[in-house]
C-alpha cells in the first residue's frame, strides 16, 4: 500500500530537510549566530527550535535567526499551548513572520513535558483537557493571524475586542502529535502535520520501550491523518522529527550503530529498520529508505539532530536532484 496508504496523492511532495530541535539547547545562545550561518551553509531548508526550558527562548532566537539568514524557514516545533496565552503567542509569531519576510513555521502542540509544567508552576492536566485547550487556541491564533478584530467565547478562553496589531500573511501552521485526537485536529487545521512518537507510556522512555517507533504505529498515525483530512489531504506536508541519524561508511557499521541506538531506546533493532525516526547506515541505504518512506507514508519533511547535520548534508543534493529530473 502506498501514496498515503489507502488515500491517493497524485504527486509526491519534494523532500525538505531541517535541523533541530534536538541539540539546539540553551547553552548555544552565545554561539547562535555562528550556528545559524553553519546550518544555512550546509544547505538545509529549515532551522527549528523546541519550546522547553532546556532550550533558548524560541521566538527571540528565531527572530535573531531571521536577521542572520536569507532563506532558512524558521520552525517553532512546537509551542506548548499552556505556556503562554494564545493571543500573545500569535502576536509574537506574527512579529517573527514579518521580521523574517514570511519564513516562520508556527508549530502548536498540547504540551507533554511534565518537568516543564512543574518548573512553570502549571497544573499538568490529563491529555484530553490539554487537547481541548489546544483546539480552542488554534482557532484563536488563526483569528489573530487573519488580521481583523474579533471576540472569542469558548470553554477555556473568553476574549473580547482583540485587535491584531501585527498584520500580514499568516505563517504556515504545524500541529504535531502522536495520538489520534491531536493528529485529527492537525489534519483539519494544519499546513504541516508532525507525526510524533506517541506517548502511550508514562513518559517518552517508557513509550519508546513500548514500541512507539515501530513502523506500524507510524502507518496508523498516517491513516488517522488521511481519514480526518478529507479533501485537504493533498495540501498537507507530513513531517517526522528524526531521533537518531548517522551516515556510516559500511553496512556493518550501520548495523552496529543501529543496535546501539535500539539498546539506548529500549527496543529491538529490527523495529527500527523501517522506522522514520531512525536513519542510520551507508549513504545509499539512507537515500533509499527516505524514498521508500515518502512513497509509502507520504512523509517528505524530516528534521535531524544538530550533531547529525554535517554528516547528512552531502546526501541532500542527490535527494533534491531527483525532483529536478522528474
QUIGIRA-V524691 format. One line per field, one symbol per residue. ss: DSSP state (@ for helix, = for strand, . for the rest). burial: + if it has 24 or more other C-alpha atoms within 12 Angstrom, else -. A space follows every 10 residues. Layout:
# QUIGIRA-V524691
ss: ???
burial: ???
This chain:
# QUIGIRA-V524691
ss: .......... .....====. .....@@@@@ @@@@@@@@@@ @....====. .......@@@ @@@@@@@... ..======== @@@..@@@@@ @@@@@@@@@. ...======. ...@@@@@@@ ......@@@@ @@@@@@@@@@ @@@@@@...= ===....=== ==........ .======..@ @@@@@@@@@. .====..... ...@@@@@@. ....@@@@@@ @@@@@@@@@@ @@@@@.==== =..====... @@@@@@@@@@ @@@@@...@@ @@.....=== =.@@@@@@@@ @@@@@@@.== ====.@@@@@ @@@@@@@@@@ @@@@..
burial: --+++-+++- -+++++++++ +++++----- -+--+++-++ -+++++++++ +++-++++++ ++++++++++ ++++++++++ ++++++++++ ++++++++++ ++++++++++ ++++------ ------+--+ ++++++++++ ++++++---- -+-------- -+-+-++-++ ++++++++++ ++++++++++ ++++++++++ ---+---++- +++++-++++ +++++++++- -+++++++++ ++++++++-- ---++-+++- ++--+-+-+- ++++++++++ +++++++-++ ++++++++++ ++++++++++ +++-++--++ ------
